[in-house]
Amino acid sequence: MQSSSTLQAESPAKDKIKGASSDLVPVPPGTSSLLLANTPIWAKWVLSCILYLTIPLYKRVLRIEDEVEKEVIDVVEIIKRVAKATEKTSSDLADALPAGSDLKKLATEVEDDAEEVHIDAEKVEAFINKVLREMLWPR
């Protein structure tokens, strides 16, 4: 009889353990408990379509961005070279002309303008480099 009383004493503890485990919902085999497993099929289709359309578009934007970056840098370099050549040519021309002539004044003005363009092109180049650094390595 004693053995039956000890069995009865153990059974409430087992019932508590069974009650605790019965609160958990078992996951059927072959399924996962991930977020996508519980989403409706139409939502999966919408997400797939969005990803399918945006990834190639993003790659295209990056490619265009690289091309634009190269072109802008090339244009700035060309402007700097032209400004430097114009400055040198107008300086040589101003030195060859007689003092006080209108052409000498004009050549000097062109030289000054070319020097300003060269300085502005260097500022633009510094700005572009700063923007590119910020895009590549944001703070």
N, CA, C and O atoms as a GROMACS GRO file, in nm:
protein
  556
    1MET      N    1   0.080  -0.119   0.000
    1MET     CA    2   0.000   0.000   0.000
    1MET      C    3   0.084   0.126   0.000
    1MET      O    4   0.050   0.231  -0.054
    2GLN      N    5   0.193   0.107   0.062
    2GLN     CA    6   0.281   0.221   0.068
    2GLN      C    7   0.329   0.259  -0.073
    2GLN      O    8   0.346   0.377  -0.104
    3SER      N    9   0.350   0.163  -0.152
    3SER     CA   10   0.396   0.190  -0.287
    3SER      C   11   0.290   0.263  -0.367
    3SER      O   12   0.322   0.347  -0.451
    4SER      N   13   0.164   0.232  -0.342
    4SER     CA   14   0.059   0.302  -0.416
    4SER      C   15   0.045   0.446  -0.368
    4SER      O   16   0.010   0.534  -0.446
    5SER      N   17   0.073   0.471  -0.240
    5SER     CA   18   0.064   0.609  -0.190
    5SER      C   19   0.180   0.692  -0.244
    5SER      O   20   0.163   0.811  -0.272
    6THR      N   21   0.296   0.632  -0.260
    6THR     CA   22   0.407   0.707  -0.317
    6THR      C   23   0.383   0.734  -0.464
    6THR      O   24   0.424   0.838  -0.515
    7LEU      N   25   0.317   0.645  -0.533
    7LEU     CA   26   0.284   0.668  -0.673
    7LEU      C   27   0.184   0.780  -0.686
    7LEU      O   28   0.191   0.862  -0.778
    8GLN      N   29   0.088   0.784  -0.591
    8GLN     CA   30  -0.012   0.890  -0.595
    8GLN      C   31   0.053   1.024  -0.561
    8GLN      O   32   0.011   1.128  -0.613
    9ALA      N   33   0.153   1.024  -0.477
    9ALA     CA   34   0.220   1.147  -0.441
    9ALA      C   35   0.304   1.199  -0.559
    9ALA      O   36   0.318   1.320  -0.575
   10GLU      N   37   0.358   1.111  -0.640
   10GLU     CA   38   0.438   1.152  -0.753
   10GLU      C   39   0.353   1.199  -0.870
   10GLU      O   40   0.398   1.281  -0.949
   11SER      N   41   0.233   1.150  -0.881
   11SER     CA   42   0.151   1.183  -0.996
   11SER      C   43   0.111   1.330  -1.002
   11SER      O   44   0.104   1.382  -1.114
   12PRO      N   45   0.084   1.405  -0.892
   12PRO     CA   46   0.055   1.547  -0.907
   12PRO      C   47   0.175   1.624  -0.960
   12PRO      O   48   0.159   1.720  -1.036
   13ALA      N   49   0.295   1.585  -0.922
   13ALA     CA   50   0.414   1.652  -0.973
   13ALA      C   51   0.429   1.628  -1.122
   13ALA      O   52   0.466   1.718  -1.198
   14LYS      N   53   0.400   1.504  -1.165
   14LYS     CA   54   0.406   1.472  -1.307
   14LYS      C   55   0.298   1.548  -1.383
   14LYS      O   56   0.320   1.591  -1.496
   15ASP      N   57   0.182   1.566  -1.321
   15ASP     CA   58   0.074   1.640  -1.385
   15ASP      C   59   0.114   1.786  -1.405
   15ASP      O   60   0.082   1.847  -1.507
   16LYS      N   61   0.185   1.842  -1.306
   16LYS     CA   62   0.230   1.980  -1.320
   16LYS      C   63   0.329   1.993  -1.435
   16LYS      O   64   0.326   2.090  -1.511
   17ILE      N   65   0.418   1.896  -1.445
   17ILE     CA   66   0.516   1.899  -1.554
   17ILE      C   67   0.444   1.881  -1.687
   17ILE      O   68   0.476   1.949  -1.784
   18LYS      N   69   0.349   1.790  -1.691
   18LYS     CA   70   0.274   1.770  -1.815
   18LYS      C   71   0.194   1.894  -1.850
   18LYS      O   72   0.184   1.930  -1.968
   19GLY      N   73   0.137   1.959  -1.750
   19GLY     CA   74   0.059   2.081  -1.775
   19GLY      C   75   0.148   2.192  -1.829
   19GLY      O   76   0.105   2.269  -1.915
   20ALA      N   77   0.270   2.201  -1.780
   20ALA     CA   78   0.363   2.304  -1.825
   20ALA      C   79   0.404   2.277  -1.970
   20ALA      O   80   0.415   2.370  -2.050
   21SER      N   81   0.428   2.152  -2.002
   21SER     CA   82   0.471   2.121  -2.138
   21SER      C   83   0.354   2.125  -2.236
   21SER      O   84   0.376   2.143  -2.356
   22SER      N   85   0.234   2.110  -2.189
   22SER     CA   86   0.120   2.113  -2.280
   22SER      C   87   0.086   2.255  -2.321
   22SER      O   88   0.008   2.274  -2.415
   23ASP      N   89   0.143   2.357  -2.252
   23ASP     CA   90   0.121   2.495  -2.292
   23ASP      C   91   0.197   2.528  -2.420
   23ASP      O   92   0.158   2.618  -2.495
   24LEU      N   93   0.305   2.456  -2.447
   24LEU     CA   94   0.382   2.479  -2.566
   24LEU      C   95   0.314   2.414  -2.686
   24LEU      O   96   0.262   2.303  -2.677
   25VAL      N   97   0.316   2.486  -2.797
   25VAL     CA   98   0.257   2.432  -2.918
   25VAL      C   99   0.366   2.361  -2.995
   25VAL      O  100   0.466   2.422  -3.031
   26PRO      N  101   0.349   2.234  -3.021
   26PRO     CA  102   0.454   2.161  -3.093
   26PRO      C  103   0.459   2.206  -3.239
   26PRO      O  104   0.356   2.232  -3.301
   27VAL      N  105   0.580   2.213  -3.291
   27VAL     CA  106   0.601   2.249  -3.431
   27VAL      C  107   0.603   2.120  -3.510
   27VAL      O  108   0.682   2.030  -3.481
   28PRO      N  109   0.516   2.111  -3.612
   28PRO     CA  110   0.516   1.989  -3.691
   28PRO      C  111   0.648   1.970  -3.763
   28PRO      O  112   0.712   2.068  -3.801
   29PRO      N  113   0.691   1.846  -3.783
   29PRO     CA  114   0.817   1.823  -3.851
   29PRO      C  115   0.812   1.873  -3.996
   29PRO      O  116   0.710   1.862  -4.063
   30GLY      N  117   0.924   1.927  -4.041
   30GLY     CA  118   0.931   1.975  -4.180
   30GLY      C  119   0.895   2.122  -4.192
   30GLY      O  120   0.906   2.177  -4.302
   31THR      N  121   0.852   2.187  -4.085
   31THR     CA  122   0.822   2.330  -4.092
   31THR      C  123   0.915   2.403  -3.998
   31THR      O  124   0.968   2.345  -3.903
   32SER      N  125   0.935   2.529  -4.025
   32SER     CA  126   1.021   2.609  -3.939
   32SER      C  127   0.937   2.713  -3.867
   32SER      O  128   0.825   2.744  -3.908
   33SER      N  129   0.991   2.765  -3.763
   33SER     CA  130   0.919   2.865  -3.687
   33SER      C  131   0.968   3.005  -3.723
   33SER      O  132   0.959   3.096  -3.641
   34LEU      N  133   1.018   3.023  -3.844
   34LEU     CA  134   1.066   3.152  -3.889
   34LEU      C  135   0.948   3.244  -3.919
   34LEU      O  136   0.833   3.201  -3.927
   35LEU      N  137   0.980   3.370  -3.934
   35LEU     CA  138   0.878   3.470  -3.962
   35LEU      C  139   0.809   3.444  -4.096
   35LEU      O  140   0.688   3.458  -4.107
   36LEU      N  141   0.885   3.405  -4.197
   36LEU     CA  142   0.828   3.383  -4.329
   36LEU      C  143   0.736   3.262  -4.335
   36LEU      O  144   0.653   3.251  -4.425
   37ALA      N  145   0.751   3.172  -4.241
   37ALA     CA  146   0.666   3.053  -4.242
   37ALA      C  147   0.522   3.089  -4.208
   37ALA      O  148   0.429   3.021  -4.251
   38ASN      N  149   0.504   3.196  -4.131
   38ASN     CA  150   0.370   3.234  -4.090
   38ASN      C  151   0.309   3.344  -4.177
   38ASN      O  152   0.195   3.384  -4.154
   39THR      N  153   0.384   3.394  -4.276
   39THR     CA  154   0.330   3.499  -4.361
   39THR      C  155   0.247   3.439  -4.473
   39THR      O  156   0.274   3.328  -4.518
   40PRO      N  157   0.147   3.512  -4.518
   40PRO     CA  158   0.062   3.462  -4.627
   40PRO      C  159   0.141   3.455  -4.758
   40PRO      O  160   0.242   3.524  -4.776
   41ILE      N  161   0.095   3.373  -4.846
   41ILE     CA  162   0.165   3.350  -4.972
   41ILE      C  163   0.168   3.475  -5.057
   41ILE      O  164   0.267   3.499  -5.126
   42TRP      N  165   0.063   3.557  -5.053
   42TRP     CA  166   0.061   3.679  -5.134
   42TRP      C  167   0.170   3.776  -5.087
   42TRP      O  168   0.228   3.848  -5.168
   43ALA      N  169   0.197   3.779  -4.957
   43ALA     CA  170   0.302   3.867  -4.905
   43ALA      C  171   0.439   3.820  -4.951
   43ALA      O  172   0.526   3.901  -4.980
   44LYS      N  173   0.458   3.689  -4.956
   44LYS     CA  174   0.584   3.635  -5.007
   44LYS      C  175   0.603   3.672  -5.153
   44LYS      O  176   0.714   3.706  -5.194
   45TRP      N  177   0.496   3.666  -5.232
   45TRP     CA  178   0.503   3.702  -5.373
   45TRP      C  179   0.536   3.851  -5.389
   45TRP      O  180   0.618   3.888  -5.473
   46VAL      N  181   0.474   3.934  -5.309
   46VAL     CA  182   0.500   4.078  -5.318
   46VAL      C  183   0.645   4.107  -5.282
   46VAL      O  184   0.712   4.184  -5.351
   47LEU      N  185   0.694   4.048  -5.175
   47LEU     CA  186   0.832   4.067  -5.133
   47LEU      C  187   0.929   4.018  -5.240
   47LEU      O  188   1.030   4.083  -5.268
   48SER      N  189   0.899   3.904  -5.299
   48SER     CA  190   0.985   3.850  -5.405
   48SER      C  191   0.988   3.943  -5.526
   48SER      O  192   1.094   3.967  -5.584
   49CYS      N  193   0.872   3.995  -5.564
   49CYS     CA  194   0.867   4.087  -5.678
   49CYS      C  195   0.944   4.216  -5.650
   49CYS      O  196   1.014   4.267  -5.738
   50ILE      N  197   0.931   4.267  -5.530
   50ILE     CA  198   1.003   4.390  -5.494
   50ILE      C  199   1.154   4.365  -5.501
   50ILE      O  200   1.227   4.447  -5.558
   51LEU      N  201   1.199   4.256  -5.445
   51LEU     CA  202   1.342   4.225  -5.451
   51LEU      C  203   1.388   4.201  -5.594
   51LEU      O  204   1.497   4.244  -5.632
   52TYR      N  205   1.307   4.134  -5.673
   52TYR     CA  206   1.340   4.104  -5.811
   52TYR      C  207   1.356   4.232  -5.893
   52TYR      O  208   1.440   4.238  -5.982
   53LEU      N  209   1.277   4.333  -5.862
   53LEU     CA  210   1.284   4.458  -5.937
   53LEU      C  211   1.388   4.556  -5.882
   53LEU      O  212   1.450   4.629  -5.960
   54THR      N  213   1.408   4.558  -5.752
   54THR     CA  214   1.496   4.660  -5.695
   54THR      C  215   1.644   4.625  -5.702
   54THR      O  216   1.726   4.716  -5.716
   55ILE      N  217   1.680   4.501  -5.694
   55ILE     CA  218   1.823   4.466  -5.696
   55ILE      C  219   1.887   4.503  -5.830
   55ILE      O  220   1.993   4.566  -5.830
   56PRO      N  221   1.828   4.468  -5.946
   56PRO     CA  222   1.890   4.512  -6.072
   56PRO      C  223   1.887   4.664  -6.088
   56PRO      O  224   1.981   4.723  -6.143
   57LEU      N  225   1.782   4.728  -6.039
   57LEU     CA  226   1.775   4.873  -6.046
   57LEU      C  227   1.886   4.936  -5.963
   57LEU      O  228   1.949   5.033  -6.005
   58TYR      N  229   1.910   4.882  -5.845
   58TYR     CA  230   2.016   4.934  -5.758
   58TYR      C  231   2.153   4.916  -5.823
   58TYR      O  232   2.237   5.006  -5.816
   59LYS      N  233   2.176   4.801  -5.886
   59LYS     CA  234   2.303   4.778  -5.955
   59LYS      C  235   2.321   4.877  -6.070
   59LYS      O  236   2.431   4.927  -6.094
   60ARG      N  237   2.212   4.904  -6.140
   60ARG     CA  238   2.216   4.998  -6.251
   60ARG      C  239   2.248   5.138  -6.202
   60ARG      O  240   2.327   5.209  -6.264
   61VAL      N  241   2.186   5.179  -6.091
   61VAL     CA  242   2.212   5.311  -6.033
   61VAL      C  243   2.358   5.322  -5.992
   61VAL      O  244   2.420   5.426  -6.015
   62LEU      N  245   2.412   5.219  -5.931
   62LEU     CA  246   2.553   5.221  -5.890
   62LEU      C  247   2.646   5.233  -6.011
   62LEU      O  248   2.746   5.305  -6.006
   63ARG      N  249   2.612   5.162  -6.119
   63ARG     CA  250   2.695   5.168  -6.240
   63ARG      C  251   2.689   5.309  -6.300
   63ARG      O  252   2.792   5.363  -6.341
   64ILE      N  253   2.570   5.368  -6.306
   64ILE     CA  254   2.555   5.503  -6.358
   64ILE      C  255   2.629   5.603  -6.270
   64ILE      O  256   2.693   5.696  -6.319
   65GLU      N  257   2.621   5.582  -6.139
   65GLU     CA  258   2.690   5.670  -6.045
   65GLU      C  259   2.842   5.667  -6.068
   65GLU      O  260   2.907   5.770  -6.065
   66ASP      N  261   2.896   5.548  -6.092
   66ASP     CA  262   3.040   5.536  -6.119
   66ASP      C  263   3.077   5.607  -6.249
   66ASP      O  264   3.180   5.674  -6.257
   67GLU      N  265   2.992   5.591  -6.352
   67GLU     CA  266   3.020   5.656  -6.480
   67GLU      C  267   3.015   5.808  -6.466
   67GLU      O  268   3.100   5.878  -6.520
   68VAL      N  269   2.916   5.858  -6.394
   68VAL     CA  270   2.904   6.002  -6.374
   68VAL      C  271   3.024   6.055  -6.296
   68VAL      O  272   3.077   6.161  -6.327
   69GLU      N  273   3.064   5.981  -6.194
   69GLU     CA  274   3.181   6.021  -6.114
   69GLU      C  275   3.305   6.033  -6.201
   69GLU      O  276   3.378   6.131  -6.190
   70LYS      N  277   3.329   5.935  -6.287
   70LYS     CA  278   3.446   5.939  -6.375
   70LYS      C  279   3.438   6.056  -6.473
   70LYS      O  280   3.538   6.123  -6.498
   71GLU      N  281   3.318   6.079  -6.528
   71GLU     CA  282   3.302   6.187  -6.624
   71GLU      C  283   3.324   6.323  -6.558
   71GLU      O  284   3.387   6.411  -6.617
   72VAL      N  285   3.272   6.342  -6.439
   72VAL     CA  286   3.288   6.469  -6.369
   72VAL      C  287   3.436   6.495  -6.339
   72VAL      O  288   3.485   6.606  -6.358
   73ILE      N  289   3.505   6.393  -6.295
   73ILE     CA  290   3.648   6.409  -6.267
   73ILE      C  291   3.724   6.441  -6.395
   73ILE      O  292   3.813   6.526  -6.394
   74ASP      N  293   3.689   6.375  -6.506
   74ASP     CA  294   3.755   6.403  -6.634
   74ASP      C  295   3.728   6.546  -6.680
   74ASP      O  296   3.818   6.614  -6.729
   75VAL      N  297   3.603   6.591  -6.665
   75VAL     CA  298   3.568   6.727  -6.707
   75VAL      C  299   3.645   6.831  -6.625
   75VAL      O  300   3.693   6.929  -6.680
   76VAL      N  301   3.656   6.808  -6.496
   76VAL     CA  302   3.730   6.902  -6.412
   76VAL      C  303   3.877   6.905  -6.453
   76VAL      O  304   3.938   7.012  -6.458
   77GLU      N  305   3.934   6.789  -6.481
   77GLU     CA  306   4.074   6.785  -6.526
   77GLU      C  307   4.092   6.859  -6.658
   77GLU      O  308   4.190   6.931  -6.676
   78ILE      N  309   3.999   6.843  -6.750
   78ILE     CA  310   4.007   6.911  -6.880
   78ILE      C  311   3.997   7.062  -6.860
   78ILE      O  312   4.071   7.138  -6.922
   79ILE      N  313   3.906   7.105  -6.775
   79ILE     CA  314   3.890   7.248  -6.748
   79ILE      C  315   4.018   7.305  -6.688
   79ILE      O  316   4.060   7.415  -6.725
   80LYS      N  317   4.079   7.231  -6.596
   80LYS     CA  318   4.205   7.279  -6.537
   80LYS      C  319   4.315   7.291  -6.642
   80LYS      O  320   4.389   7.389  -6.642
   81ARG      N  321   4.326   7.192  -6.731
   81ARG     CA  322   4.429   7.197  -6.835
   81ARG      C  323   4.405   7.313  -6.932
   81ARG      O  324   4.499   7.383  -6.969
   82VAL      N  325   4.279   7.331  -6.972
   82VAL     CA  326   4.248   7.440  -7.065
   82VAL      C  327   4.275   7.575  -7.000
   82VAL      O  328   4.330   7.666  -7.063
   83ALA      N  329   4.236   7.588  -6.873
   83ALA     CA  330   4.260   7.715  -6.803
   83ALA      C  331   4.409   7.744  -6.790
   83ALA      O  332   4.452   7.858  -6.808
   84LYS      N  333   4.487   7.641  -6.761
   84LYS     CA  334   4.632   7.659  -6.748
   84LYS      C  335   4.694   7.697  -6.883
   84LYS      O  336   4.780   7.784  -6.890
   85ALA      N  337   4.650   7.630  -6.990
   85ALA     CA  338   4.703   7.662  -7.123
   85ALA      C  339   4.661   7.802  -7.167
   85ALA      O  340   4.740   7.875  -7.226
   86THR      N  341   4.537   7.839  -7.138
   86THR     CA  342   4.490   7.972  -7.173
   86THR      C  343   4.567   8.079  -7.096
   86THR      O  344   4.603   8.183  -7.152
   87GLU      N  345   4.590   8.054  -6.969
   87GLU     CA  346   4.666   8.147  -6.886
   87GLU      C  347   4.808   8.166  -6.941
   87GLU      O  348   4.857   8.278  -6.950
   88LYS      N  349   4.872   8.056  -6.978
   88LYS     CA  350   5.009   8.064  -7.030
   88LYS      C  351   5.012   8.136  -7.165
   88LYS      O  352   5.100   8.219  -7.189
   89THR      N  353   4.916   8.103  -7.252
   89THR     CA  354   4.913   8.164  -7.385
   89THR      C  355   4.886   8.314  -7.375
   89THR      O  356   4.952   8.394  -7.441
   90SER      N  357   4.790   8.352  -7.293
   90SER     CA  358   4.758   8.495  -7.280
   90SER      C  359   4.872   8.570  -7.211
   90SER      O  360   4.896   8.687  -7.242
   91SER      N  361   4.943   8.504  -7.120
   91SER     CA  362   5.059   8.567  -7.057
   91SER      C  363   5.170   8.591  -7.159
   91SER      O  364   5.231   8.698  -7.162
   92ASP      N  365   5.196   8.489  -7.242
   92ASP     CA  366   5.297   8.504  -7.346
   92ASP      C  367   5.258   8.613  -7.446
   92ASP      O  368   5.342   8.691  -7.490
   93LEU      N  369   5.129   8.617  -7.481
   93LEU     CA  370   5.080   8.717  -7.574
   93LEU      C  371   5.091   8.856  -7.514
   93LEU      O  372   5.131   8.951  -7.582
   94ALA      N  373   5.056   8.870  -7.385
   94ALA     CA  374   5.064   9.001  -7.320
   94ALA      C  375   5.209   9.048  -7.311
   94ALA      O  376   5.235   9.168  -7.322
   95ASP      N  377   5.302   8.957  -7.291
   95ASP     CA  378   5.444   8.994  -7.286
   95ASP      C  379   5.496   9.039  -7.423
   95ASP      O  380   5.584   9.124  -7.430
   96ALA      N  381   5.442   8.982  -7.530
   96ALA     CA  382   5.488   9.014  -7.665
   96ALA      C  383   5.429   9.145  -7.717
   96ALA      O  384   5.486   9.207  -7.807
   97LEU      N  385   5.317   9.187  -7.664
   97LEU     CA  386   5.253   9.309  -7.714
   97LEU      C  387   5.315   9.434  -7.650
   97LEU      O  388   5.370   9.427  -7.540
   98PRO      N  389   5.304   9.546  -7.720
   98PRO     CA  390   5.360   9.670  -7.664
   98PRO      C  391   5.278   9.718  -7.544
   98PRO      O  392   5.158   9.693  -7.536
   99ALA      N  393   5.343   9.786  -7.454
   99ALA     CA  394   5.278   9.835  -7.331
   99ALA      C  395   5.174   9.940  -7.366
   99ALA      O  396   5.196  10.022  -7.456
  100GLY      N  397   5.062   9.939  -7.295
  100GLY     CA  398   4.958  10.038  -7.312
  100GLY      C  399   4.861  10.009  -7.424
  100GLY      O  400   4.767  10.086  -7.443
  101SER      N  401   4.879   9.903  -7.498
  101SER     CA  402   4.786   9.874  -7.607
  101SER      C  403   4.660   9.805  -7.553
  101SER      O  404   4.662   9.743  -7.447
  102ASP      N  405   4.553   9.818  -7.627
  102ASP     CA  406   4.426   9.757  -7.587
  102ASP      C  407   4.434   9.604  -7.590
  102ASP      O  408   4.373   9.536  -7.508
  103LEU      N  409   4.509   9.551  -7.683
  103LEU     CA  410   4.524   9.405  -7.692
  103LEU      C  411   4.598   9.350  -7.570
  103LEU      O  412   4.566   9.242  -7.520
  104LYS      N  413   4.698   9.426  -7.522
  104LYS     CA  414   4.772   9.381  -7.404
  104LYS      C  415   4.679   9.379  -7.282
  104LYS      O  416   4.684   9.286  -7.201
  105LYS      N  417   4.594   9.483  -7.269
  105LYS     CA  418   4.498   9.487  -7.158
  105LYS      C  419   4.402   9.368  -7.167
  105LYS      O  420   4.371   9.302  -7.068
  106LEU      N  421   4.356   9.341  -7.290
  106LEU     CA  422   4.264   9.229  -7.311
  106LEU      C  423   4.330   9.096  -7.279
  106LEU      O  424   4.269   9.009  -7.218
  107ALA      N  425   4.456   9.079  -7.320
  107ALA     CA  426   4.529   8.955  -7.292
  107ALA      C  427   4.551   8.938  -7.142
  107ALA      O  428   4.546   8.827  -7.090
  108THR      N  429   4.576   9.049  -7.073
  108THR     CA  430   4.594   9.043  -6.928
  108THR      C  431   4.463   9.004  -6.859
  108THR      O  432   4.464   8.926  -6.764
  109GLU      N  433   4.351   9.058  -6.907
  109GLU     CA  434   4.220   9.021  -6.850
  109GLU      C  435   4.190   8.873  -6.874
  109GLU      O  436   4.139   8.804  -6.785
  110VAL      N  437   4.222   8.824  -6.994
  110VAL     CA  438   4.201   8.681  -7.023
  110VAL      C  439   4.289   8.596  -6.932
  110VAL      O  440   4.245   8.492  -6.884
  111GLU      N  441   4.412   8.641  -6.909
  111GLU     CA  442   4.501   8.568  -6.820
  111GLU      C  443   4.444   8.562  -6.678
  111GLU      O  444   4.448   8.457  -6.614
  112ASP      N  445   4.392   8.674  -6.631
  112ASP     CA  446   4.333   8.678  -6.497
  112ASP      C  447   4.209   8.588  -6.488
  112ASP      O  448   4.189   8.516  -6.390
  113ASP      N  449   4.126   8.594  -6.593
  113ASP     CA  450   4.007   8.509  -6.594
  113ASP      C  451   4.043   8.360  -6.598
  113ASP      O  452   3.980   8.279  -6.530
  114ALA      N  453   4.143   8.326  -6.676
  114ALA     CA  454   4.187   8.186  -6.683
  114ALA      C  455   4.242   8.141  -6.549
  114ALA      O  456   4.221   8.026  -6.509
  115GLU      N  457   4.312   8.230  -6.479
  115GLU     CA  458   4.364   8.196  -6.346
  115GLU      C  459   4.248   8.172  -6.248
  115GLU      O  460   4.254   8.080  -6.165
  116GLU      N  461   4.143   8.254  -6.256
  116GLU     CA  462   4.025   8.234  -6.171
  116GLU      C  463   3.955   8.102  -6.202
  116GLU      O  464   3.912   8.030  -6.112
  117VAL      N  465   3.945   8.071  -6.331
  117VAL     CA  466   3.882   7.944  -6.370
  117VAL      C  467   3.964   7.826  -6.317
  117VAL      O  468   3.907   7.728  -6.269
  118HIS      N  469   4.095   7.837  -6.324
  118HIS     CA  470   4.181   7.730  -6.273
  118HIS      C  471   4.163   7.713  -6.123
  118HIS      O  472   4.155   7.601  -6.074
  119ILE      N  473   4.157   7.823  -6.050
  119ILE     CA  474   4.136   7.817  -5.904
  119ILE      C  475   3.999   7.757  -5.873
  119ILE      O  476   3.987   7.674  -5.782
  120ASP      N  477   3.896   7.800  -5.947
  120ASP     CA  478   3.762   7.745  -5.924
  120ASP      C  479   3.756   7.596  -5.957
  120ASP      O  480   3.688   7.520  -5.889
  121ALA      N  481   3.828   7.554  -6.061
  121ALA     CA  482   3.830   7.412  -6.095
  121ALA      C  483   3.897   7.331  -5.985
  121ALA      O  484   3.855   7.219  -5.956
  122GLU      N  485   4.001   7.386  -5.924
  122GLU     CA  486   4.065   7.317  -5.812
  122GLU      C  487   3.969   7.307  -5.692
  122GLU      O  488   3.968   7.206  -5.622
  123LYS      N  489   3.891   7.412  -5.670
  123LYS     CA  490   3.791   7.408  -5.562
  123LYS      C  491   3.685   7.302  -5.590
  123LYS      O  492   3.644   7.228  -5.500
  124VAL      N  493   3.641   7.295  -5.715
  124VAL     CA  494   3.541   7.194  -5.752
  124VAL      C  495   3.599   7.054  -5.735
  124VAL      O  496   3.531   6.964  -5.685
  125GLU      N  497   3.724   7.036  -5.774
  125GLU     CA  498   3.788   6.906  -5.758
  125GLU      C  499   3.799   6.868  -5.611
  125GLU      O  500   3.775   6.753  -5.575
  126ALA      N  501   3.834   6.964  -5.525
  126ALA     CA  502   3.842   6.937  -5.382
  126ALA      C  503   3.704   6.901  -5.326
  126ALA      O  504   3.692   6.812  -5.242
  127PHE      N  505   3.601   6.971  -5.373
  127PHE     CA  506   3.465   6.941  -5.329
  127PHE      C  507   3.422   6.801  -5.371
  127PHE      O  508   3.365   6.726  -5.292
  128ILE      N  509   3.451   6.766  -5.496
  128ILE     CA  510   3.415   6.632  -5.546
  128ILE      C  511   3.486   6.525  -5.464
  128ILE      O  512   3.425   6.424  -5.427
  129ASN      N  513   3.613   6.545  -5.438
  129ASN     CA  514   3.688   6.447  -5.359
  129ASN      C  515   3.630   6.435  -5.218
  129ASN      O  516   3.624   6.325  -5.163
  130LYS      N  517   3.589   6.547  -5.161
  130LYS     CA  518   3.529   6.544  -5.027
  130LYS      C  519   3.397   6.469  -5.029
  130LYS      O  520   3.369   6.389  -4.939
  131VAL      N  521   3.314   6.493  -5.131
  131VAL     CA  522   3.186   6.423  -5.142
  131VAL      C  523   3.209   6.274  -5.161
  131VAL      O  524   3.139   6.192  -5.100
  132LEU      N  525   3.304   6.237  -5.244
  132LEU     CA  526   3.332   6.095  -5.268
  132LEU      C  527   3.383   6.028  -5.141
  132LEU      O  528   3.346   5.914  -5.112
  133ARG      N  529   3.467   6.098  -5.065
  133ARG     CA  530   3.515   6.041  -4.937
  133ARG      C  531   3.398   6.020  -4.841
  133ARG      O  532   3.392   5.918  -4.772
  134GLU      N  533   3.307   6.117  -4.836
  134GLU     CA  534   3.192   6.104  -4.745
  134GLU      C  535   3.100   5.991  -4.789
  134GLU      O  536   3.039   5.924  -4.705
  135MET      N  537   3.089   5.970  -4.920
  135MET     CA  538   3.004   5.860  -4.967
  135MET      C  539   3.066   5.725  -4.937
  135MET      O  540   2.996   5.631  -4.900
  136LEU      N  541   3.197   5.716  -4.952
  136LEU     CA  542   3.263   5.589  -4.930
  136LEU      C  543   3.285   5.559  -4.784
  136LEU      O  544   3.271   5.444  -4.740
  137TRP      N  545   3.321   5.661  -4.707
  137TRP     CA  546   3.350   5.640  -4.566
  137TRP      C  547   3.270   5.739  -4.482
  137TRP      O  548   3.328   5.836  -4.431
  138PRO      N  549   3.140   5.717  -4.466
  138PRO     CA  550   3.061   5.812  -4.384
  138PRO      C  551   3.104   5.807  -4.239
  138PRO      O  552   3.154   5.705  -4.190
  139ARG      N  553   3.084   5.916  -4.172
  139ARG     CA  554   3.124   5.924  -4.032
  139ARG      C  555   3.025   5.857  -3.944
  139ARG      O  556   3.042   5.854  -3.822
   0.00000   0.00000   0.00000
